[in-house]
Amino acid sequence: MEAREELKKLRESTGMNRKEFCEYFEIPYMTETDWELGNRRVPPYLLRLMEYKVRIERLADKKTQDNSEE
């Protein structure tokens, strides 16, 4: 899978639209759009960091929900 496809899949997995995703990661809208369209290549290290941040924050959110349910 190409990096641009992985980026789009990551964005869609968060449930965010492009604008929200860009604001969340503080990435210029046109940069992210160019990455998804294949006009520019997303740096592989940046994609890995973004995936890591999403995964970690989801775990943190889940722990917060679990503690509030008890």
mmCIF file of the N, C-alpha and C atoms, coordinates in Angstrom:
data_MODEL
# 
_entry.id   MODEL 
# 
loop_
_atom_site.group_PDB 
_atom_site.id 
_atom_site.type_symbol 
_atom_site.label_atom_id 
_atom_site.label_alt_id 
_atom_site.label_comp_id 
_atom_site.label_asym_id 
_atom_site.label_entity_id 
_atom_site.label_seq_id 
_atom_site.pdbx_PDB_ins_code 
_atom_site.Cartn_x 
_atom_site.Cartn_y 
_atom_site.Cartn_z 
_atom_site.occupancy 
_atom_site.B_iso_or_equiv 
_atom_site.pdbx_formal_charge 
_atom_site.auth_seq_id 
_atom_site.auth_comp_id 
_atom_site.auth_asym_id 
_atom_site.auth_atom_id 
_atom_site.pdbx_PDB_model_num 
ATOM 1   N N  . MET A 1 1  ? 0.849   -1.177 0.000  1.00 0.00 ? 1  MET A N  1 
ATOM 2   C CA . MET A 1 1  ? 0.000   0.000  0.000  1.00 0.00 ? 1  MET A CA 1 
ATOM 3   C C  . MET A 1 1  ? 0.896   1.242  0.000  1.00 0.00 ? 1  MET A C  1 
ATOM 4   N N  . GLU A 1 2  ? 0.539   2.194  -0.818 1.00 0.00 ? 2  GLU A N  1 
ATOM 5   C CA . GLU A 1 2  ? 1.304   3.436  -0.901 1.00 0.00 ? 2  GLU A CA 1 
ATOM 6   C C  . GLU A 1 2  ? 1.055   4.296  0.329  1.00 0.00 ? 2  GLU A C  1 
ATOM 7   N N  . ALA A 1 3  ? 2.007   5.181  0.608  1.00 0.00 ? 3  ALA A N  1 
ATOM 8   C CA . ALA A 1 3  ? 1.900   6.062  1.773  1.00 0.00 ? 3  ALA A CA 1 
ATOM 9   C C  . ALA A 1 3  ? 0.653   6.925  1.707  1.00 0.00 ? 3  ALA A C  1 
ATOM 10  N N  . ARG A 1 4  ? 0.295   7.401  0.510  1.00 0.00 ? 4  ARG A N  1 
ATOM 11  C CA . ARG A 1 4  ? -0.888  8.253  0.387  1.00 0.00 ? 4  ARG A CA 1 
ATOM 12  C C  . ARG A 1 4  ? -2.154  7.485  0.748  1.00 0.00 ? 4  ARG A C  1 
ATOM 13  N N  . GLU A 1 5  ? -2.203  6.204  0.392  1.00 0.00 ? 5  GLU A N  1 
ATOM 14  C CA . GLU A 1 5  ? -3.352  5.370  0.734  1.00 0.00 ? 5  GLU A CA 1 
ATOM 15  C C  . GLU A 1 5  ? -3.396  5.110  2.236  1.00 0.00 ? 5  GLU A C  1 
ATOM 16  N N  . GLU A 1 6  ? -2.224  4.899  2.831  1.00 0.00 ? 6  GLU A N  1 
ATOM 17  C CA . GLU A 1 6  ? -2.157  4.695  4.271  1.00 0.00 ? 6  GLU A CA 1 
ATOM 18  C C  . GLU A 1 6  ? -2.607  5.941  5.021  1.00 0.00 ? 6  GLU A C  1 
ATOM 19  N N  . LEU A 1 7  ? -2.210  7.110  4.530  1.00 0.00 ? 7  LEU A N  1 
ATOM 20  C CA . LEU A 1 7  ? -2.610  8.366  5.157  1.00 0.00 ? 7  LEU A CA 1 
ATOM 21  C C  . LEU A 1 7  ? -4.125  8.530  5.107  1.00 0.00 ? 7  LEU A C  1 
ATOM 22  N N  . LYS A 1 8  ? -4.706  8.277  3.960  1.00 0.00 ? 8  LYS A N  1 
ATOM 23  C CA . LYS A 1 8  ? -6.157  8.404  3.823  1.00 0.00 ? 8  LYS A CA 1 
ATOM 24  C C  . LYS A 1 8  ? -6.875  7.414  4.736  1.00 0.00 ? 8  LYS A C  1 
ATOM 25  N N  . LYS A 1 9  ? -6.368  6.198  4.800  1.00 0.00 ? 9  LYS A N  1 
ATOM 26  C CA . LYS A 1 9  ? -6.953  5.175  5.670  1.00 0.00 ? 9  LYS A CA 1 
ATOM 27  C C  . LYS A 1 9  ? -6.860  5.606  7.138  1.00 0.00 ? 9  LYS A C  1 
ATOM 28  N N  . LEU A 1 10 ? -5.722  6.170  7.523  1.00 0.00 ? 10 LEU A N  1 
ATOM 29  C CA . LEU A 1 10 ? -5.545  6.651  8.894  1.00 0.00 ? 10 LEU A CA 1 
ATOM 30  C C  . LEU A 1 10 ? -6.544  7.760  9.192  1.00 0.00 ? 10 LEU A C  1 
ATOM 31  N N  . ARG A 1 11 ? -6.650  8.722  8.289  1.00 0.00 ? 11 ARG A N  1 
ATOM 32  C CA . ARG A 1 11 ? -7.578  9.839  8.486  1.00 0.00 ? 11 ARG A CA 1 
ATOM 33  C C  . ARG A 1 11 ? -9.007  9.333  8.619  1.00 0.00 ? 11 ARG A C  1 
ATOM 34  N N  . GLU A 1 12 ? -9.400  8.433  7.743  1.00 0.00 ? 12 GLU A N  1 
ATOM 35  C CA . GLU A 1 12 ? -10.756 7.903  7.780  1.00 0.00 ? 12 GLU A CA 1 
ATOM 36  C C  . GLU A 1 12 ? -11.017 7.101  9.048  1.00 0.00 ? 12 GLU A C  1 
ATOM 37  N N  . SER A 1 13 ? -9.991  6.431  9.564  1.00 0.00 ? 13 SER A N  1 
ATOM 38  C CA . SER A 1 13 ? -10.160 5.645  10.787 1.00 0.00 ? 13 SER A CA 1 
ATOM 39  C C  . SER A 1 13 ? -10.415 6.534  12.003 1.00 0.00 ? 13 SER A C  1 
ATOM 40  N N  . THR A 1 14 ? -9.987  7.792  11.930 1.00 0.00 ? 14 THR A N  1 
ATOM 41  C CA . THR A 1 14 ? -10.213 8.713  13.043 1.00 0.00 ? 14 THR A CA 1 
ATOM 42  C C  . THR A 1 14 ? -11.619 9.309  12.997 1.00 0.00 ? 14 THR A C  1 
ATOM 43  N N  . GLY A 1 15 ? -12.273 9.207  11.841 1.00 0.00 ? 15 GLY A N  1 
ATOM 44  C CA . GLY A 1 15 ? -13.601 9.792  11.685 1.00 0.00 ? 15 GLY A CA 1 
ATOM 45  C C  . GLY A 1 15 ? -13.547 11.291 11.418 1.00 0.00 ? 15 GLY A C  1 
ATOM 46  N N  . MET A 1 16 ? -12.346 11.801 11.144 1.00 0.00 ? 16 MET A N  1 
ATOM 47  C CA . MET A 1 16 ? -12.185 13.231 10.886 1.00 0.00 ? 16 MET A CA 1 
ATOM 48  C C  . MET A 1 16 ? -12.230 13.501 9.388  1.00 0.00 ? 16 MET A C  1 
ATOM 49  N N  . ASN A 1 17 ? -12.702 14.703 9.037  1.00 0.00 ? 17 ASN A N  1 
ATOM 50  C CA . ASN A 1 17 ? -12.569 15.120 7.652  1.00 0.00 ? 17 ASN A CA 1 
ATOM 51  C C  . ASN A 1 17 ? -11.170 15.725 7.488  1.00 0.00 ? 17 ASN A C  1 
ATOM 52  N N  . ARG A 1 18 ? -10.825 16.135 6.275  1.00 0.00 ? 18 ARG A N  1 
ATOM 53  C CA . ARG A 1 18 ? -9.468  16.660 6.042  1.00 0.00 ? 18 ARG A CA 1 
ATOM 54  C C  . ARG A 1 18 ? -9.154  17.871 6.915  1.00 0.00 ? 18 ARG A C  1 
ATOM 55  N N  . LYS A 1 19 ? -10.102 18.777 7.006  1.00 0.00 ? 19 LYS A N  1 
ATOM 56  C CA . LYS A 1 19 ? -9.874  20.006 7.773  1.00 0.00 ? 19 LYS A CA 1 
ATOM 57  C C  . LYS A 1 19 ? -9.602  19.694 9.248  1.00 0.00 ? 19 LYS A C  1 
ATOM 58  N N  . GLU A 1 20 ? -10.414 18.838 9.840  1.00 0.00 ? 20 GLU A N  1 
ATOM 59  C CA . GLU A 1 20 ? -10.228 18.460 11.243 1.00 0.00 ? 20 GLU A CA 1 
ATOM 60  C C  . GLU A 1 20 ? -8.893  17.744 11.445 1.00 0.00 ? 20 GLU A C  1 
ATOM 61  N N  . PHE A 1 21 ? -8.569  16.849 10.526 1.00 0.00 ? 21 PHE A N  1 
ATOM 62  C CA . PHE A 1 21 ? -7.319  16.090 10.599 1.00 0.00 ? 21 PHE A CA 1 
ATOM 63  C C  . PHE A 1 21 ? -6.125  17.034 10.545 1.00 0.00 ? 21 PHE A C  1 
ATOM 64  N N  . CYS A 1 22 ? -6.178  18.004 9.657  1.00 0.00 ? 22 CYS A N  1 
ATOM 65  C CA . CYS A 1 22 ? -5.093  18.982 9.523  1.00 0.00 ? 22 CYS A CA 1 
ATOM 66  C C  . CYS A 1 22 ? -4.960  19.833 10.787 1.00 0.00 ? 22 CYS A C  1 
ATOM 67  N N  . GLU A 1 23 ? -6.061  20.244 11.341 1.00 0.00 ? 23 GLU A N  1 
ATOM 68  C CA . GLU A 1 23 ? -6.020  21.034 12.568 1.00 0.00 ? 23 GLU A CA 1 
ATOM 69  C C  . GLU A 1 23 ? -5.463  20.206 13.727 1.00 0.00 ? 23 GLU A C  1 
ATOM 70  N N  . TYR A 1 24 ? -5.871  18.963 13.806 1.00 0.00 ? 24 TYR A N  1 
ATOM 71  C CA . TYR A 1 24 ? -5.418  18.061 14.865 1.00 0.00 ? 24 TYR A CA 1 
ATOM 72  C C  . TYR A 1 24 ? -3.900  17.887 14.831 1.00 0.00 ? 24 TYR A C  1 
ATOM 73  N N  . PHE A 1 25 ? -3.355  17.679 13.628 1.00 0.00 ? 25 PHE A N  1 
ATOM 74  C CA . PHE A 1 25 ? -1.914  17.458 13.480 1.00 0.00 ? 25 PHE A CA 1 
ATOM 75  C C  . PHE A 1 25 ? -1.124  18.723 13.158 1.00 0.00 ? 25 PHE A C  1 
ATOM 76  N N  . GLU A 1 26 ? -1.836  19.847 13.032 1.00 0.00 ? 26 GLU A N  1 
ATOM 77  C CA . GLU A 1 26 ? -1.205  21.128 12.705 1.00 0.00 ? 26 GLU A CA 1 
ATOM 78  C C  . GLU A 1 26 ? -0.414  21.057 11.400 1.00 0.00 ? 26 GLU A C  1 
ATOM 79  N N  . ILE A 1 27 ? -1.089  20.508 10.391 1.00 0.00 ? 27 ILE A N  1 
ATOM 80  C CA . ILE A 1 27 ? -0.517  20.365 9.045  1.00 0.00 ? 27 ILE A CA 1 
ATOM 81  C C  . ILE A 1 27 ? -1.317  21.290 8.124  1.00 0.00 ? 27 ILE A C  1 
ATOM 82  N N  . PRO A 1 28 ? -0.656  22.024 7.258  1.00 0.00 ? 28 PRO A N  1 
ATOM 83  C CA . PRO A 1 28 ? -1.403  22.854 6.307  1.00 0.00 ? 28 PRO A CA 1 
ATOM 84  C C  . PRO A 1 28 ? -2.347  21.990 5.454  1.00 0.00 ? 28 PRO A C  1 
ATOM 85  N N  . TYR A 1 29 ? -3.544  22.500 5.240  1.00 0.00 ? 29 TYR A N  1 
ATOM 86  C CA . TYR A 1 29 ? -4.573  21.769 4.498  1.00 0.00 ? 29 TYR A CA 1 
ATOM 87  C C  . TYR A 1 29 ? -4.086  21.344 3.112  1.00 0.00 ? 29 TYR A C  1 
ATOM 88  N N  . MET A 1 30 ? -3.457  22.251 2.390  1.00 0.00 ? 30 MET A N  1 
ATOM 89  C CA . MET A 1 30 ? -3.004  21.930 1.026  1.00 0.00 ? 30 MET A CA 1 
ATOM 90  C C  . MET A 1 30 ? -1.905  20.868 1.036  1.00 0.00 ? 30 MET A C  1 
ATOM 91  N N  . THR A 1 31 ? -1.077  20.856 2.051  1.00 0.00 ? 31 THR A N  1 
ATOM 92  C CA . THR A 1 31 ? -0.028  19.829 2.153  1.00 0.00 ? 31 THR A CA 1 
ATOM 93  C C  . THR A 1 31 ? -0.659  18.455 2.297  1.00 0.00 ? 31 THR A C  1 
ATOM 94  N N  . GLU A 1 32 ? -1.608  18.341 3.212  1.00 0.00 ? 32 GLU A N  1 
ATOM 95  C CA . GLU A 1 32 ? -2.265  17.056 3.431  1.00 0.00 ? 32 GLU A CA 1 
ATOM 96  C C  . GLU A 1 32 ? -3.044  16.633 2.196  1.00 0.00 ? 32 GLU A C  1 
ATOM 97  N N  . THR A 1 33 ? -3.687  17.569 1.543  1.00 0.00 ? 33 THR A N  1 
ATOM 98  C CA . THR A 1 33 ? -4.432  17.280 0.316  1.00 0.00 ? 33 THR A CA 1 
ATOM 99  C C  . THR A 1 33 ? -3.485  16.774 -0.772 1.00 0.00 ? 33 THR A C  1 
ATOM 100 N N  . ASP A 1 34 ? -2.351  17.441 -0.929 1.00 0.00 ? 34 ASP A N  1 
ATOM 101 C CA . ASP A 1 34 ? -1.357  16.997 -1.922 1.00 0.00 ? 34 ASP A CA 1 
ATOM 102 C C  . ASP A 1 34 ? -0.842  15.596 -1.599 1.00 0.00 ? 34 ASP A C  1 
ATOM 103 N N  . TRP A 1 35 ? -0.669  15.301 -0.321 1.00 0.00 ? 35 TRP A N  1 
ATOM 104 C CA . TRP A 1 35 ? -0.229  13.954 0.070  1.00 0.00 ? 35 TRP A CA 1 
ATOM 105 C C  . TRP A 1 35 ? -1.264  12.911 -0.335 1.00 0.00 ? 35 TRP A C  1 
ATOM 106 N N  . GLU A 1 36 ? -2.527  13.179 -0.032 1.00 0.00 ? 36 GLU A N  1 
ATOM 107 C CA . GLU A 1 36 ? -3.579  12.203 -0.345 1.00 0.00 ? 36 GLU A CA 1 
ATOM 108 C C  . GLU A 1 36 ? -3.794  12.045 -1.845 1.00 0.00 ? 36 GLU A C  1 
ATOM 109 N N  . LEU A 1 37 ? -3.614  13.120 -2.600 1.00 0.00 ? 37 LEU A N  1 
ATOM 110 C CA . LEU A 1 37 ? -3.805  13.044 -4.047 1.00 0.00 ? 37 LEU A CA 1 
ATOM 111 C C  . LEU A 1 37 ? -2.578  12.491 -4.775 1.00 0.00 ? 37 LEU A C  1 
ATOM 112 N N  . GLY A 1 38 ? -1.469  12.361 -4.074 1.00 0.00 ? 38 GLY A N  1 
ATOM 113 C CA . GLY A 1 38 ? -0.254  11.840 -4.680 1.00 0.00 ? 38 GLY A CA 1 
ATOM 114 C C  . GLY A 1 38 ? 0.583   12.891 -5.377 1.00 0.00 ? 38 GLY A C  1 
ATOM 115 N N  . ASN A 1 39 ? 0.265   14.171 -5.183 1.00 0.00 ? 39 ASN A N  1 
ATOM 116 C CA . ASN A 1 39 ? 1.060   15.241 -5.779 1.00 0.00 ? 39 ASN A CA 1 
ATOM 117 C C  . ASN A 1 39 ? 2.392   15.415 -5.050 1.00 0.00 ? 39 ASN A C  1 
ATOM 118 N N  . ARG A 1 40 ? 2.401   15.055 -3.785 1.00 0.00 ? 40 ARG A N  1 
ATOM 119 C CA . ARG A 1 40 ? 3.615   15.087 -2.961 1.00 0.00 ? 40 ARG A CA 1 
ATOM 120 C C  . ARG A 1 40 ? 3.631   13.812 -2.139 1.00 0.00 ? 40 ARG A C  1 
ATOM 121 N N  . ARG A 1 41 ? 4.822   13.424 -1.710 1.00 0.00 ? 41 ARG A N  1 
ATOM 122 C CA . ARG A 1 41 ? 4.943   12.212 -0.902 1.00 0.00 ? 41 ARG A CA 1 
ATOM 123 C C  . ARG A 1 41 ? 4.984   12.576 0.571  1.00 0.00 ? 41 ARG A C  1 
ATOM 124 N N  . VAL A 1 42 ? 4.163   11.878 1.356  1.00 0.00 ? 42 VAL A N  1 
ATOM 125 C CA . VAL A 1 42 ? 4.199   12.067 2.806  1.00 0.00 ? 42 VAL A CA 1 
ATOM 126 C C  . VAL A 1 42 ? 5.470   11.372 3.311  1.00 0.00 ? 42 VAL A C  1 
ATOM 127 N N  . PRO A 1 43 ? 6.273   12.048 4.133  1.00 0.00 ? 43 PRO A N  1 
ATOM 128 C CA . PRO A 1 43 ? 7.477   11.405 4.665  1.00 0.00 ? 43 PRO A CA 1 
ATOM 129 C C  . PRO A 1 43 ? 7.096   10.174 5.493  1.00 0.00 ? 43 PRO A C  1 
ATOM 130 N N  . PRO A 1 44 ? 7.733   9.043  5.234  1.00 0.00 ? 44 PRO A N  1 
ATOM 131 C CA . PRO A 1 44 ? 7.374   7.806  5.947  1.00 0.00 ? 44 PRO A CA 1 
ATOM 132 C C  . PRO A 1 44 ? 7.473   7.934  7.467  1.00 0.00 ? 44 PRO A C  1 
ATOM 133 N N  . TYR A 1 45 ? 8.479   8.662  7.968  1.00 0.00 ? 45 TYR A N  1 
ATOM 134 C CA . TYR A 1 45 ? 8.620   8.803  9.414  1.00 0.00 ? 45 TYR A CA 1 
ATOM 135 C C  . TYR A 1 45 ? 7.431   9.585  9.991  1.00 0.00 ? 45 TYR A C  1 
ATOM 136 N N  . LEU A 1 46 ? 6.921   10.553 9.234  1.00 0.00 ? 46 LEU A N  1 
ATOM 137 C CA . LEU A 1 46 ? 5.802   11.359 9.712  1.00 0.00 ? 46 LEU A CA 1 
ATOM 138 C C  . LEU A 1 46 ? 4.523   10.523 9.762  1.00 0.00 ? 46 LEU A C  1 
ATOM 139 N N  . LEU A 1 47 ? 4.334   9.693  8.779  1.00 0.00 ? 47 LEU A N  1 
ATOM 140 C CA . LEU A 1 47 ? 3.172   8.819  8.760  1.00 0.00 ? 47 LEU A CA 1 
ATOM 141 C C  . LEU A 1 47 ? 3.203   7.876  9.968  1.00 0.00 ? 47 LEU A C  1 
ATOM 142 N N  . ARG A 1 48 ? 4.379   7.324  10.270 1.00 0.00 ? 48 ARG A N  1 
ATOM 143 C CA . ARG A 1 48 ? 4.511   6.435  11.433 1.00 0.00 ? 48 ARG A CA 1 
ATOM 144 C C  . ARG A 1 48 ? 4.214   7.179  12.731 1.00 0.00 ? 48 ARG A C  1 
ATOM 145 N N  . LEU A 1 49 ? 4.693   8.406  12.854 1.00 0.00 ? 49 LEU A N  1 
ATOM 146 C CA . LEU A 1 49 ? 4.433   9.199  14.057 1.00 0.00 ? 49 LEU A CA 1 
ATOM 147 C C  . LEU A 1 49 ? 2.947   9.515  14.209 1.00 0.00 ? 49 LEU A C  1 
ATOM 148 N N  . MET A 1 50 ? 2.295   9.820  13.105 1.00 0.00 ? 50 MET A N  1 
ATOM 149 C CA . MET A 1 50 ? 0.869   10.124 13.150 1.00 0.00 ? 50 MET A CA 1 
ATOM 150 C C  . MET A 1 50 ? 0.080   8.881  13.563 1.00 0.00 ? 50 MET A C  1 
ATOM 151 N N  . GLU A 1 51 ? 0.432   7.720  13.014 1.00 0.00 ? 51 GLU A N  1 
ATOM 152 C CA . GLU A 1 51 ? -0.232  6.466  13.386 1.00 0.00 ? 51 GLU A CA 1 
ATOM 153 C C  . GLU A 1 51 ? -0.030  6.185  14.874 1.00 0.00 ? 51 GLU A C  1 
ATOM 154 N N  . TYR A 1 52 ? 1.171   6.429  15.350 1.00 0.00 ? 52 TYR A N  1 
ATOM 155 C CA . TYR A 1 52 ? 1.492   6.201  16.758 1.00 0.00 ? 52 TYR A CA 1 
ATOM 156 C C  . TYR A 1 52 ? 0.652   7.117  17.650 1.00 0.00 ? 52 TYR A C  1 
ATOM 157 N N  . LYS A 1 53 ? 0.574   8.376  17.312 1.00 0.00 ? 53 LYS A N  1 
ATOM 158 C CA . LYS A 1 53 ? -0.194  9.348  18.112 1.00 0.00 ? 53 LYS A CA 1 
ATOM 159 C C  . LYS A 1 53 ? -1.665  8.956  18.173 1.00 0.00 ? 53 LYS A C  1 
ATOM 160 N N  . VAL A 1 54 ? -2.238  8.575  17.048 1.00 0.00 ? 54 VAL A N  1 
ATOM 161 C CA . VAL A 1 54 ? -3.642  8.168  17.018 1.00 0.00 ? 54 VAL A CA 1 
ATOM 162 C C  . VAL A 1 54 ? -3.840  6.937  17.892 1.00 0.00 ? 54 VAL A C  1 
ATOM 163 N N  . ARG A 1 55 ? -2.965  5.972  17.780 1.00 0.00 ? 55 ARG A N  1 
ATOM 164 C CA . ARG A 1 55 ? -3.089  4.730  18.556 1.00 0.00 ? 55 ARG A CA 1 
ATOM 165 C C  . ARG A 1 55 ? -2.962  5.003  20.054 1.00 0.00 ? 55 ARG A C  1 
ATOM 166 N N  . ILE A 1 56 ? -1.985  5.795  20.448 1.00 0.00 ? 56 ILE A N  1 
ATOM 167 C CA . ILE A 1 56 ? -1.763  6.087  21.863 1.00 0.00 ? 56 ILE A CA 1 
ATOM 168 C C  . ILE A 1 56 ? -2.925  6.881  22.449 1.00 0.00 ? 56 ILE A C  1 
ATOM 169 N N  . GLU A 1 57 ? -3.402  7.870  21.736 1.00 0.00 ? 57 GLU A N  1 
ATOM 170 C CA . GLU A 1 57 ? -4.493  8.688  22.263 1.00 0.00 ? 57 GLU A CA 1 
ATOM 171 C C  . GLU A 1 57 ? -5.798  7.903  22.350 1.00 0.00 ? 57 GLU A C  1 
ATOM 172 N N  . ARG A 1 58 ? -5.990  6.966  21.482 1.00 0.00 ? 58 ARG A N  1 
ATOM 173 C CA . ARG A 1 58 ? -7.172  6.105  21.586 1.00 0.00 ? 58 ARG A CA 1 
ATOM 174 C C  . ARG A 1 58 ? -7.083  5.252  22.839 1.00 0.00 ? 58 ARG A C  1 
ATOM 175 N N  . LEU A 1 59 ? -5.891  4.745  23.147 1.00 0.00 ? 59 LEU A N  1 
ATOM 176 C CA . LEU A 1 59 ? -5.707  3.960  24.365 1.00 0.00 ? 59 LEU A CA 1 
ATOM 177 C C  . LEU A 1 59 ? -5.972  4.825  25.589 1.00 0.00 ? 59 LEU A C  1 
ATOM 178 N N  . ALA A 1 60 ? -5.477  6.043  25.556 1.00 0.00 ? 60 ALA A N  1 
ATOM 179 C CA . ALA A 1 60 ? -5.695  6.951  26.678 1.00 0.00 ? 60 ALA A CA 1 
ATOM 180 C C  . ALA A 1 60 ? -7.185  7.238  26.843 1.00 0.00 ? 60 ALA A C  1 
ATOM 181 N N  . ASP A 1 61 ? -7.888  7.455  25.729 1.00 0.00 ? 61 ASP A N  1 
ATOM 182 C CA . ASP A 1 61 ? -9.323  7.709  25.780 1.00 0.00 ? 61 ASP A CA 1 
ATOM 183 C C  . ASP A 1 61 ? -10.067 6.504  26.338 1.00 0.00 ? 61 ASP A C  1 
ATOM 184 N N  . LYS A 1 62 ? -9.651  5.308  25.940 1.00 0.00 ? 62 LYS A N  1 
ATOM 185 C CA . LYS A 1 62 ? -10.302 4.094  26.414 1.00 0.00 ? 62 LYS A CA 1 
ATOM 186 C C  . LYS A 1 62 ? -10.105 3.940  27.915 1.00 0.00 ? 62 LYS A C  1 
ATOM 187 N N  . LYS A 1 63 ? -8.907  4.208  28.409 1.00 0.00 ? 63 LYS A N  1 
ATOM 188 C CA . LYS A 1 63 ? -8.657  4.108  29.846 1.00 0.00 ? 63 LYS A CA 1 
ATOM 189 C C  . LYS A 1 63 ? -9.498  5.111  30.614 1.00 0.00 ? 63 LYS A C  1 
ATOM 190 N N  . THR A 1 64 ? -9.653  6.305  30.090 1.00 0.00 ? 64 THR A N  1 
ATOM 191 C CA . THR A 1 64 ? -10.461 7.324  30.730 1.00 0.00 ? 64 THR A CA 1 
ATOM 192 C C  . THR A 1 64 ? -11.920 6.876  30.787 1.00 0.00 ? 64 THR A C  1 
ATOM 193 N N  . GLN A 1 65 ? -12.411 6.288  29.711 1.00 0.00 ? 65 GLN A N  1 
ATOM 194 C CA . GLN A 1 65 ? -13.792 5.792  29.688 1.00 0.00 ? 65 GLN A CA 1 
ATOM 195 C C  . GLN A 1 65 ? -13.966 4.650  30.674 1.00 0.00 ? 65 GLN A C  1 
ATOM 196 N N  . ASP A 1 66 ? -13.001 3.721  30.745 1.00 0.00 ? 66 ASP A N  1 
ATOM 197 C CA . ASP A 1 66 ? -13.087 2.601  31.659 1.00 0.00 ? 66 ASP A CA 1 
ATOM 198 C C  . ASP A 1 66 ? -13.126 3.076  33.108 1.00 0.00 ? 66 ASP A C  1 
ATOM 199 N N  . ASN A 1 67 ? -12.325 4.071  33.435 1.00 0.00 ? 67 ASN A N  1 
ATOM 200 C CA . ASN A 1 67 ? -12.295 4.579  34.810 1.00 0.00 ? 67 ASN A CA 1 
ATOM 201 C C  . ASN A 1 67 ? -13.576 5.309  35.163 1.00 0.00 ? 67 ASN A C  1 
ATOM 202 N N  . SER A 1 68 ? -14.196 5.982  34.207 1.00 0.00 ? 68 SER A N  1 
ATOM 203 C CA . SER A 1 68 ? -15.428 6.715  34.499 1.00 0.00 ? 68 SER A CA 1 
ATOM 204 C C  . SER A 1 68 ? -16.615 5.790  34.649 1.00 0.00 ? 68 SER A C  1 
ATOM 205 N N  . GLU A 1 69 ? -16.539 4.592  34.054 1.00 0.00 ? 69 GLU A N  1 
ATOM 206 C CA . GLU A 1 69 ? -17.637 3.626  34.153 1.00 0.00 ? 69 GLU A CA 1 
ATOM 207 C C  . GLU A 1 69 ? -17.646 2.929  35.495 1.00 0.00 ? 69 GLU A C  1 
ATOM 208 N N  . GLU A 1 70 ? -16.520 2.883  36.169 1.00 0.00 ? 70 GLU A N  1 
ATOM 209 C CA . GLU A 1 70 ? -16.433 2.163  37.453 1.00 0.00 ? 70 GLU A CA 1 
ATOM 210 C C  . GLU A 1 70 ? -17.034 2.911  38.588 1.00 0.00 ? 70 GLU A C  1 
# 
